[in-house]
């Protein structure tokens, strides 16, 4: 136990030192020699614990995802009174993280390791949960999958554009405009369904979002068929058929 605790402590010290060097000096500052010195260890320890510099950067990405997920989970409200407001707050949090920690955010986006992939999928689950709550409340104007893609794309695009713009030309209003454009693209102004022809699609989205993973009274085949029908109705948008 003591050996494992010591190894975990050493890994944590090295990763935290690497994150500090990365954020203060960029990727070029993260050499094995510099990280080892900052962590108060010898360079061979990095090779023993991480294999090489790429392995260390994967661990840095995992560390970044852990911090990112902590913030997302702390903000999470499973029964929000204002699901559209929750969408705005979640988008703002992601963009603020990327804007304030550009080097770490870039390393996280390049990561391909198993740990980073699992953390990324956990973050997507939180996003899809928010989208499902919007759908269940009748707020979505598009399909859930498309809504999630729009939310992701505008968030990533906001961060990328911010950092590619010279510092003296950056305008915080850009982030607000992009967020509100995203909200307008995926949500309705009111959860009601004013047009009769759009009612089936809206109802299908809401019902599909409200379905539990195990409906109990339905067999697996029946649940699969029901979800397939609801997906077709949700994507159809209530357009008239010839």
Secondary structure, 3 states (H helix, E strand, C coil): CHHHHHHHHHHHHHHHHHHHHHHHHCHHHCCHHHHHHHHCCCHHHHHHHHCCHHHHHHHHHHHHHHHHHHHHHHHCCCCCCCHHHHHHHHHHHHHHHHHHCHHHHHHHHHCCCHHHHHHHHHHHHHHHHHHHHHHHCCCECCCHHHHHHHHHHHHHHHHHHHHHCCHHHCCCHHHHHHHHHHHHHHECCCCCCCCHHHHHHHHHHHHHHHCCCCCCCCCHHHHHHHHHHHHHHHHHCCCCCC
